[in-house]
């Protein structure tokens, strides 16, 4: 199968993976600077008021969604879904996750929905649409 039609979508997937790596570096790098930090454990200060917690939760939230984001992306590509729609939905997911990350880093709030929630929802809807697109392409 020639994947060149999906180049734009695959660039978006690559950037999504890069974003996860950056989130890991920010979250774990910040936590490692705290006294008594243990690898693999949540930050000690479990509050949105603490940047270390917000950075850690941003990474965790992206990891929680990564399986379906990657799965839907590759399902749509392998199933031969329309490359334009695959690329558009991948980039909408990436945009939503990126703005979610920025807002989570910038705004310390326990309010729900918070401004970041809208971008979480945008990425979630794009992911659902991509999954449906992939399933339809299989049929």
N, C-alpha and C positions, 0 to 999 in steps of 0.2 A: 504494500500500500504506500502510496506517495503522500507524505505528510506536509508537503510544501504549501498546500492550500490552507493549512492550519498554522502557518508560521506566526501570524499575529496572535492567535490564541495561545500558542505555546510560549511565546515571549511573555504574555500575561501570566501564564502558569509559572514560568521561571521567576518573574518578579514577585509573585505571591510567595514562592519558596524563599526568595531572598528576604522578603519582609519578615517571615517567620524567624529566619536566622538573626536579623537585626533585633527583633523583639527579644529573642533569647539572650543576645549579648547585652542589651540594655537592662532587662529584668534581672538576669543572673549577675551581671557586673555590678549593678547597684546593690543587690542583696549581699554579695560577697564582701562589700566594704563595711557591712555592719558587724559590730562586735559579736562574736559567738555564732556567726552564720554557719549553718550546716548545709552542704550540698544536698539537693533533692527534697528539702523541706520548705514549706511555705514561709513567707516572711513573718517575723515576730509580730509586727504591727498590722493586724488584720482590719484595716480601715481605709476607706477611700480617701481619707485626709492625708494618708502617707503615700508619697510617690513610689516608694519601693513596692508597696502592695499593688498600686495601680499598674506599674510596669509588669509585675509578675502576672497579674490577672489578664492584662492585655495579651500576653504570650499564651497563657493557659486557654483563654477564650478562642484564640486563633487555632490552637492545637485541637480544641474540641470540635471545631468546624472543618478542619483541614481534610479529614478523611472523605467527607461528602463533597467538599469542593474539588479535590483531586479526582475522586471517583467519578463525579458527574462530568468533569472536564474530559477525562480520558474515555469515558463511555460515549460521550457525544462525538469525540474525534474518531474513535475506532468504529463506531456505528455509521460514520459517514454523514453526520448531520450537516446542515448547511454551514459552510465555513464562516460566512458573514455573521450569522446569529451566534455561533459558538464563540467567535472572537468578541463580539459585542457583550455577551453575557459574562464571559471571563473577565473582561475589563471592567464591567460594572461591579462584579464581585470584588475585584482588586481595589477599585476606587472606594467602595463601601467599607472594606476592611481597613484601608489606609486612613480614611477620615475617622473611622471608629478609633483606630490606634491613636491618632493625633489628639482627638478629643478626650480620650481616656487619660492620656499623659497630661493634658492641659487643665482639665476640669476635675476638681475634687468634689464629688457630690454623691450622696446616697439617694437622690431623687430618682424616681422611676415613673415615667420614662425620662431619662436624661437626654441631652442632645446627641450623645453617642448612640443611643438606642435606635434612632431613626436610620443611621447608617448601618447598624447591625441588621436592621430589617431590610434595608435595600439590598445588602449582600445576600441575605437569606433568601429573598424573593428571586434574585438573579440565579442563585444556586438551584432553587426549586425549578425555575424555568429551564435551566440547562439540563437538569436531570430528566425532566419531561421531554425536552427536545431530543435527548439521547435515546430515551425509551421509544419515542415515536419513530425515530430513524431505524430502530431495530425491527419495528413492525412493518 
